[in-house]
Amino acid sequence: MLSGNLKARIDIYIETGTKKTYEFSFSERAEVFFAGAKEAMIGRLQAPDKSLKFKVRWRPGRYNEKQVIKHENDYYNIRGIDIDRDHVFIYLAAERMPVGTINIET
């Protein structure tokens, strides 16, 4: 199985009717990596504009740009979705959201 590197747990939240309010949808295993070397260095300094990519299993129609990803107590806004050529994985490009900009329903 090719998914041996999908070790990080991420939670996906969907937007409710209220703007900037999200509720839990599902959990997923992912491989997490920085979008580039410049972002990696900034991320280690806890910069607010940290960008990550999440590699998840390919499931059509499960992800969209209105969702938010929670990873290690930070929330990331999905900015782009790329599918690999073999339709095995999806790459979610995401940017870290500033603290206090969204509401999470429990």
N, C-alpha and C positions, 0 to 999 in steps of 0.2 A: 504494500500500500504506500502511496506517495505522500500521505499526510503525516508522516512521522515528525515533521518540524512544526506542526500546528500545536504548540504547547501552551501558548498564552490564552487566558480566558478573557473574552470581551462580552459585554452586555450591549444589546441593541435596544434603543428606545425610539418609539415612534411619536410623532407630533399629534397631540389631541386637538380638539376644536379651538382651544384657546391658543393664541399666538405665544410662542416661546415656552409652552408647557408640554412636557413629554412624559410618557409612561412606559414602563418596562414591556418589551415585546418578547425577546428570546435571548438565550446565551449561545455563544459559538466559540469554537476553538480557532485560533489564528496564529500566524507567524507575524511578528511585528518587527518592522525595521524603519530606520529613518529614511526620509525621501531623498536625502543627499548628504554629502559630507558637511556642507555648510550648516544644514539644519541640525545635524548630529552634534556639532560643536556648540551651537546655540542652545540646543536642548539640554546639554549637560550643565549649562549655566542657568537653567530654569527660566528661559526666555518665554514670553507669552505667545510667540508666533511659531512654536514648535510644530513641525509637520511630520506625520508618520504615514506609512503605508501598512495596510493590514491585508495579509494573504489568507483567504478563506476558501472553503470548498465551494464549487460552482453549484448554485441552485437558482434556476431562472426565476426572476420576479421577486426574489426575497429581499433585495436591497434597493434603496433609492436615496436620492440626495436630501430628502426631508427627514432622514433618520440621524440619530446621534449615537456615537459609540462611547461607551465608558470603558476605560482601560487604566488600571492602577490609580483610581480615584480622580482621574482627569476625564473631561468630556471632549470629544472630537466631532467636529461637523464634517460630514462626508462631502467632499468637493468633486470627486470624480470616481467613476467605476470603469475598470478595464477588465476584459475577459481574455484569458490566455488563448492561444491558437487551438489547443486541444480540448477546450471547454472542460477543464478539470478544476481550475482555480479562478477566483475573482480577486482582483487587487483593488482595495478601497483606499483612495488617497484622501487624507483627512487632515484638518488643521485644528489645533487646540483652541478651545473656546475659553475666553476669559471667565474667571470665577464670578459667579453672581449674575451671569447674563441669561441663564435659563432656569426654569422651575421644573423639578422632578416630582411627579405625583407618586405617592406610596400606596 
